[in-house]
Amino acid sequence: MDFLPLFLNIKNRPCLVVGGGEVAARKVTLLRKAGACVTVVAPDLCPGLATLAAAAEISHQARAYEQHDLDGVRLVIAATDSADINHRVSEQAERLNIPVNVVDQPELCSFIVPSIIDRSPVVAAVSTGGASPVLARIIRTRLETLIPASYGRLAELANRFRSRVKARFSNTSERRQFWEKVLNSGVAERVFSGHMEEAESAMLQALEKGAAATAMGEVYLVGGGPGDPDLISFRALRLMQQADVVVYDRLVAQAILEMTRRDAERIYVGKERDHHAMRQEEINSLLVKLAKEGKRVVRLKGGDPFIFGRGGEEIDTLSEQGVPFQVVPAVTAASGCAAYAGIPLTHRDHAQSVTFVTGHLKDGSMNLNWSQLAQPNQTVVFYMGLLGLPVITKQLTAHGVSPDMPVALVQQGTTEHQRVFTGTLENIQAIVEHEKPKPPTLIIVGNVVRLQEKLSWYKAPKQPRKGATSPISSPAEESR
């Protein structure tokens, strides 16, 4: 180990930064965040430091560095573009036993500044000993995905209970076991979801029982997005990797399902037309049953759980049964597929509003407000509408939409199997009969589709089938 990792208390302590440029400004920001009283020695200051000095938030000595600037200083950072000054600061600080850092010169440092993950009062630091600061930042970025922003609140809660836990358990081994159990229980998730009162209540119950309360689990209603695993949120990934049971739908991409915990039980409840692996009422009951068994359950859905995902029905049942739950929104199919197809859902020149519509209602009909859907200057996105496409084209045309209105079909959008077919209300059915797109396919109707060819940026691997994209064409062109 080249450096001993330490956390230094510099709150209200005098610290010195030599240099007035942008690099120095970043170091000043870090020191001030730790509560230091910062003095900057430099003939000139960059705009950011000048603003701080004008507001008396830092002290500025407008001159070159002199050795007496080190008097009474707890820590010093040299960030000038002069090798001679940096070397002099390092040498003089070392003689006075003052911790010194010279930016990007680890050989002149008695301490280095790591990449920091700040979840105060929880702080994690990553260092490569000055060998590769960029690598340290990359590692920090990866760790950021695993450490929720609210870990600080969890630490504060634990701190409030420290004395009571110490009084409850007679030795350090018992206390350690208690904290390990409770901080890996539903208490933590209550904190992460912002339910502090519930978290404190669970802590009190755990103290009374001498262990983490396990009578009730929790359900995480997680949106898996449109298919690309890179689009799921940090929070979704964390919950997916700690769940005991995963209850998942047909539209959840396999790559996303594989991101769940390897040893978690997986229960498929997908629905296809005229075939449901499990009725919705049975799914609702299953979630309640699993949670009451003390299990952490991820209810994993394609897209966003609150947009045609029946998430509202499920949490309604959970709420009635007193089961704790969280909802993790996601990139919905409409925005994800449209973005990957190069179709902006709104555009100042083409559409000032967007409407999401389900392609079939609960009773299997398509009794929609066609007059509203036929209004100009809007984009209409149909979910689950592939089988009903003939009705969609017929009704929109009958309610005044031009037969030349552009239409796009996005098959398995955001994935490597994405295919985009474009046409018009008049010819899109012929394109479907020729290309035979497969579900899930999203239908986008509106003038914004005209931008698809120009703005298309995502290139899925070529499929063996011919004609992956059909241009918008007139009836005459289609007949040739």
N, C-alpha and C positions, 0 to 999 in steps of 0.2 A: 504494500500500500504506500504510494508516494506521498499522500496527504492524509492527515487524520481528519475525518469529517466531524465538524463541530458546529453548534449553533450559538452565535455570539449575541449577547444582550447589549445593544447600543442605544436603547431608548433614552432620549434626553442626554446622550453623551456627545461630546464634540468630535466630529469626524471631518477630515480634510480631503478635498478633491483638487488635484493640481491639473489644470486644463479647463478650457471653456468651450470646447466644441461639442458636436452631437454625441460622440462617444462618452464624454464626460457627463453630458446631460442624462444619458441612460443610467449611469452609475449613481448620479445624484437622486434620480427618481427611486432607485432601489433603496438607497440609504434612508431617504425620507419615509418610504413606506415602512421601514423598520423603526421609525421614530427618532432617528438621529438628528442632531443639530449640525447642519452642514455648512462648512465654509469652503468657498471656491476661490482659488488663487489663479488668476489669469489676466493678462492685459485686456482681453476682449472676451465677450460672452456671445454664444449663439442666441438666437431669438428666444428659445425656450427658457434658457437660464436667465436671460435678461429680464424676462417677465417675472420669474420667481424672485429675482433680486429686487426688482421694483416694488414687489408686494411684500418685501421684507420676510419672505419665506426661506431664504438662504442668506448667508453673509457673503459679500463679495469683496475681495482685495484686488483692486485693478492694477496689478503690477506683476512682475516676474516672481517666481518662487524664491524664497529665502529660507535658510535652515530654521530660523526661529519660528516659522509657520508650524513647526512640529510641536511646539511647546504645549503641553497639556492635552494633546490629541490622543484619542483612544484608537483610531484607525485611520489609514491614509490610502488613497487610490491615486496613482499617477496615470493620467490619460492625455498626455500631450503628444505632439508629433515630433518632439525633439528627443532623440536617443540620449543625448547628454543629460538633459534635465531628468528624464525618467530614471536613468542610472543613478544620478545623484540623489534623487528622492529615495530610491530603494536602499542605497548604501547608508544614508544618514538615518533612515527609519530603523534599519536593522541594528545599527549601533545603539539606538535608544530603546530597543526591544518593543517597537511599535509595529503591530501587524501591518504589512504593506502589500498592496497588489499593484502591479504594473500591467496594464491592459495588453493582452496578446504576447506577453513575454514571461512565461512561467518560470524561467530561470532567475528572474529578478523578484519573484514573489515569495513571501512567507505564507500567504494564503491565496486561494483562488476563489472566484465567484462561480458557483455551480449554476446549472439550469434549474429553475425553481418551479415546483408545483405548489401553489399557495391555496390552501383550504383552511386558512387561519381559524383556530389555533393549530390545525394540522398543517405541517409544512414538510414536503419531501424535496430532496435535492439530488441531482444527478451530475456526476463529474467524470471526465476522462483524464483528470490530472493535467489538463491543458493540452493533451495530445490532439484532440479533435472536438472543439466546441460545437461544431455542427452536428456531430454524432450524438453529443449529449442532448442537444435540442431535439433530435429525432426520437431518442429514447424517451425524453420528457413528454413529447407529443403522444407517444403510444401509451404512456402511463396515464396521461390525462383522460383517456377514454375509460380507464378502469376505476378512477377515483371521482365519485360524484361531487359536484360543487358544494353540496350540503354536508360533506363530511365534517366541516367545522362545527356545524350545529350539533352533530352527533357527539363530537368531542366535548362541547360545552355541556350537553346533557349529562354525559358521563362524569364530568367534573363536579356537577352539582350533586351527584349521588355518591361521590367518592367516600365521604365521611360516613355515610350510612352503610355503605357496603363494608367498610373497614370495621364498623361496629357490629355488623351482622355476622361476619365470618372471622374466625379466630386466627387463621394463619394465611400466609401469602399464597399457598397452593390452592386453597379453597377460593380465595378472592380471584386468582387468575382464572380458574375454571369457570367461575361465575361470569366474569367479563367476556371470556371467549364465547360462552353460550349466548349471552344476552346481546352482544354486539353482532352476532351472526343470526339473530332471530328477527322476528317481525318488528321488534323495537326500532331497528335501524331503518327498515323500509318506511315505518311511520314517519320518521324524521325526514327521510329523503323526499317523501311526498308532501311534506309540509304539515302533517298532522301531529303537532307537538304535544297537544293535550293527550291524544291517544297514546303517544310514545311514553309520556310520563306515567300514565295510568298502567301501561304494560310493565314499565320498570318497577313500579310499586308492587304489582302482582308478583313479578319475578323475585323481588326481595322477600316477600312474604313466604313464597314457596321454596326459596333457597336455590332457584334455578330459573332459567328462561321459561316463561309460560308458553306451552305448545298446544293448548287446547284448540286454538283457532289459527288456521293458516291465512293465506291471502291470495287474491286473484289479480293477476296483472293482464289487463286487456291491451295487447301490444299490436300495433300496426306494423306489418312486415314490409310495407311499401309495394311498389309495382313490380319488383323482381330483382333489380340490381342490388346485391348485398351491400354495396358501398353507400346506399341511400338510407339505411336504417340509422336511427339515432344512437348516441352513446348510451342513453338510458335504456333503450330497448335491448341493446346488446348485453348490458349488465344484468338485467332481469332475466333474459333468456338463458344466461349462463349460470344462474343460481336456482332456477326453478326445479322442483322435484318432478313435476308433470307438465307436459306440453300438449295442449288440446289445439289441434291445428286444422285449417281449412284446405280445400282443394287448390285454391289459388296461391297458396304459400309456395314460393320457389324453393326447390330442393336445396339450393346453395344457402338459403336463409335458414331452413330447417336444420341444416348441418351445423349451424352456429350455436344451437342450443347445447345444453350440457349433455355430454356423451352418455352418461348413465341415467338420464332422466327418462321416465316412462313417457311414451308417445301415444297419443290417442287421436286417431283420424276421425273427423266428424264432417268431412266435406260433403257438399251438395252439388249434384248435377241435375240437369233437367229431367224430371220424372224419376229421379233416383236420389234419395237422401240417405247417407250412411246413418244419420241420426236426426230425428226431428228437432226443431229449434227448442221446443219445450223440454225435450230430453237433455239437450246440451245445457240449458239453464240449470236443470236439476243436478246434472253431473258436476258442474262447477261448484255448486253449493256443497254437494257431498264431499268432494275432494278437499275443499277448504276446511270443512268441519272436521276432517280427519287430521288436520294440522299440516296440510301440505301447501307448499308454495306452487301456485298453478299459473303458467303462462297460457293465456288464451290468444293464440297467434293467428292473425288474420292477414290476408292479402290487402294491400292498399292501406287506407285509413279506417279504423274500426267504427268511426262515426259517420262515414259516408257510404251508404248502402251496404254496411257491414253488420247490421243488426246488433251493434254494440250497445245501443240504448236499451234494447230489450233485455240483454244479458245483465247489465248492471242494475236494471230495475229490479230484477229478481234477487240479485246479490244484496241490494240495499234492503229489500223487504225481509230477507233472511238474516240481516245483521252481519254479513260477511264483508270484511275489509277488502277494498279493491283500489287499484290505480288504473288510470287510462293513459297510455302512451301513444300520442298521435303520430302520424307518419305522412310521408309524401303520398298523396292519393293517386290513383291510377290516371285520373284526368291530367293532372299537372305533370306527373312523371312521364307518361307516354307522349303527351304533347311536346314536352321539352326535348325528349330524345328523338322525336320525329321532326323537330325543327319547326313546330307550329306554335306561335305565341297565342295563347287563348284570348288575350285582349291586345288591341293595337289601336292607336289613335286614329289611323286612317281606315280601319276595317271593322272594329268591334269595341264597343264601350261597355259591354257586359258579357258575362258568361253564365250559362245555366247548366247544371248537372241533372240528368234525368235517368231514371232506371228504365231499361228496355221492356220490363214487364212488371206488372203489379203483383200483389200477393195472391190474387185469384187467377193469375196467368193472363189477364187481359192487358191491353195497351190503351186504356181509356184515359188519355192524357189531355192536358189543356193545349190543344194544337194551335189555337189562335195566339196564345202567349208565346209558344215556341216558334211561331212564324214571324215574329216581330223583326224588323230590320236592325242592322248594326249590332248584332249579338252573335255569340258563338254558342252552339248547343252541343253538349257532349252526352252521348247515350252510352250508359253502362249496360252490359248484358243485352245488347240489342241486335246481335247478328242475325238470329232467326227471325226477328221481327222487322228486318230491314225493308222488305217490300211494303209493309204497313207504314213505316216511317217516311219513306220517299213519297208514297201516295198521299198521305195526310198532309205533309208539309206543302206539297205542290198544290193540293186542293185548297189549302188555306192561304194561298197567295205567294209562296216562295217560288222564285224562278227555277225552272228545270235546269238552268245552267249554274245553280248554286254549287260551289265546290264542296266535296265530301272527301274525308280521309278515313281509312280503316287502319288502325295500328294494332297489329297482331303481336302479342307477347312483348309489349313495349318495355324498353330499358334492359332487355336481356340479349344474350347472343343470338337468340332466335327471332329477334324483332324483324318484322317485314311491314312495309308501309305501302298501301295501295291508295291512289288518289283518283278521283273522277268527279262526276257531277250527280245531282239527284236523278238525272235522266239515265245515266249509263252505269251507275255504280253497281246495280244488281247484275248486269252482264259481266262486269269485272269479277264480282264474287263467284259467279258460276264458272268462270274460266280459271281463276286463281285458287279458289277453294280455301280461303283463310280459315284458320282454326281458332277456337276459343282459347284463352280470353282475347277478344278483339274489341277495341274501343272504337266508337264511331264519333267523328268530329264533323260538324256541319257549320259552315260559315266562310266568309270571304278570307279569313286568316289562313285558310288552307292554301290559298294562292301563293303564300310565302314559303311553303314547304320545300320546294326544290332549291330555292335560293339559300335558305337558312339551315338546311339539313346539315348536321355536324357529326352525328353518331353513325359510325359505320359498323354494323354487325357483320360477323363473318359471313361470307357468301354461302347461300343455301343452294342445294343441288337443283331446286326447281327454277325454272326460267321465268324472267319477268318479275323480279322482286318489287319493282316500283312501276306503277302505271301512271303516265302523265295525265294531268287534267286535259280532257279533250272534248271537243264539241261532238254532237251526234254524227255530223258528217265525217269527222275524222275517225270516229269509232267504227264507222261502217266500212272504212277502207281496209 
